[in-house]
Amino acid sequence: MRRGFLLLSILVTALAAVPAATATKPIREVIPAPDDMVIADQCVFPVLGHIEGSEIDTTFIGKDGNPVKLLGVFPGNTVTLTNLDTGTSLTLPATGSFQLRAKPDGSSVGKVTGHGAWLSNPVTGEPGIWYQSGQVTATFDAAGNQTSAGNSGQLVDLCPQLAA
């Protein structure tokens, strides 16, 4: 559900091999919440996902015109997950921030801090809808391949709670 690492993964390639100095005013975008989605492949039952709130992204551009840093925030957001078989529902905070920074060697580092939901465990890849309370970090090589991931805080699979 959290768009952070998906967006981070997409932008890694764009940030590869970009110098760290910025030359133009940052670009600020307010992105509305995505449409509701049915998550059919993480729990043993289908889950309706609904995000309330917007995402505010600030992209810093280098003197060559390429992005060098992306900062995003999710102020006051919530995520509601509903088991479509039973109607069991959870509404949880989805507030926090993310950042992606290019390094001089073309690699990049991403970090998502706060609360939110992930489709599959962002560290282990294990299926489920995982709720983050804390920080998840990842590094990417110059080609955009994830080379490491870790977390501090908690990652809790919400599928068992939604099954009740």
C-alpha positions in Angstrom: 0.0 0.0 0.0 2.7 2.5 0.8 3.9 3.9 -2.4 7.3 4.8 -1.0 9.5 1.9 -2.0 7.6 1.4 -5.3 8.3 5.0 -6.2 11.9 4.7 -4.8 12.5 1.7 -7.0 11.2 3.5 -10.1 13.4 6.6 -9.4 16.6 4.7 -8.6 17.5 4.4 -12.3 16.8 8.1 -12.8 19.0 9.0 -9.9 21.9 6.7 -10.9 25.3 8.4 -11.6 23.9 11.9 -10.8 26.1 14.4 -8.9 24.9 15.5 -5.5 24.9 19.3 -6.2 21.6 20.9 -7.0 21.2 23.8 -9.4 17.5 24.6 -9.7 14.6 25.1 -7.4 13.1 21.8 -6.1 9.9 20.6 -7.7 7.0 20.1 -5.2 4.1 17.9 -6.1 1.0 17.0 -4.2 -0.2 13.5 -5.2 -3.7 12.5 -4.3 -4.4 9.1 -2.7 -4.6 6.3 -5.3 -7.9 4.6 -6.1 -9.0 1.8 -3.9 -7.4 -1.5 -4.9 -8.2 -5.2 -4.3 -5.1 -7.1 -3.0 -5.6 -10.7 -4.1 -2.1 -12.2 -3.7 -0.9 -11.4 -0.2 -3.4 -13.0 2.2 -5.4 -16.2 1.6 -8.4 -14.0 1.0 -8.9 -10.8 -1.0 -8.4 -7.5 0.8 -9.7 -4.1 -0.2 -7.1 -1.4 0.4 -8.1 2.3 0.8 -5.7 5.2 1.5 -7.0 8.4 2.9 -4.8 11.5 2.4 -2.2 12.7 0.0 1.5 12.4 -0.6 3.8 15.5 -0.9 7.0 14.9 -2.9 9.9 17.3 -3.3 12.4 16.4 -6.1 15.8 18.1 -6.1 17.4 18.6 -9.5 21.1 18.7 -10.4 22.7 21.2 -12.7 22.5 18.6 -15.5 18.7 18.5 -15.1 18.5 15.1 -13.5 16.9 14.4 -10.1 19.4 13.9 -7.3 17.2 13.6 -4.2 13.5 12.8 -3.6 11.8 13.6 -0.3 8.2 12.6 0.4 5.8 13.0 3.2 2.4 11.4 4.1 0.9 13.9 6.6 -2.2 12.6 8.4 -2.8 9.7 6.2 -4.7 6.5 7.1 -4.9 3.1 5.4 -8.1 0.9 5.7 -7.8 -2.8 4.9 -11.0 -4.9 4.6 -11.2 -8.6 4.2 -13.7 -9.0 1.3 -14.8 -12.4 2.5 -15.7 -11.5 6.1 -15.9 -7.7 6.2 -13.3 -7.5 9.0 -11.6 -4.1 8.7 -8.6 -2.3 10.1 -7.9 1.4 9.9 -4.4 2.4 10.8 -2.2 5.5 10.7 -0.1 5.8 7.5 1.9 8.8 8.3 5.6 9.3 7.7 8.2 10.2 5.2 10.5 8.7 2.6 13.7 9.8 0.9 15.9 8.6 -1.9 19.4 10.0 -2.3 21.9 9.4 -5.1 25.5 8.6 -4.2 28.5 9.7 -6.3 29.2 6.1 -7.5 25.7 5.9 -9.0 24.2 3.8 -6.2 21.4 5.2 -4.1 19.9 4.8 -0.6 16.2 4.8 0.3 14.5 5.2 3.6 10.9 5.0 4.7 10.1 6.2 8.2 6.9 6.2 10.2 3.8 4.1 9.8 2.3 2.4 6.7 1.5 -0.9 5.0 3.6 -2.9 2.5 2.5 -5.5 0.1 5.0 -8.3 1.1 7.7 -7.9 3.7 10.1 -5.1 2.4 13.1 -6.9 4.0 12.4 -10.6 3.5 9.9 -10.6 0.6 7.6 -12.8 2.6 3.9 -12.5 1.4 1.4 -10.6 3.5 0.3 -7.1 4.2 3.0 -5.8 6.5 2.4 -2.8 8.8 5.5 -0.8 9.5 6.1 1.2 12.7 9.7 2.5 12.5 12.1 2.7 9.6 12.9 0.5 6.5 16.0 1.2 4.6 17.3 -0.2 1.3 20.4 0.4 -0.9 20.4 0.0 -4.7 23.4 -0.4 -7.1 24.0 1.9 -10.1 21.7 -0.4 -12.2 18.8 0.0 -9.8 19.1 -3.5 -8.3 18.3 -3.7 -4.6 21.5 -4.8 -2.8 20.4 -4.7 0.9 17.3 -4.0 3.1 16.8 -3.6 6.8 14.4 -2.3 9.4 14.4 -0.8 12.8 11.1 -0.9 14.6 8.4 -3.4 13.8 6.9 -5.1 10.8 3.7 -7.0 11.6 1.8 -9.1 9.1 -1.9 -7.9 9.2 -3.3 -10.9 7.4 -3.9 -12.9 10.6 -5.8 -9.9 12.2 -7.9 -9.5 9.0 -8.7 -13.2 9.0 -10.6 -13.0 12.3 
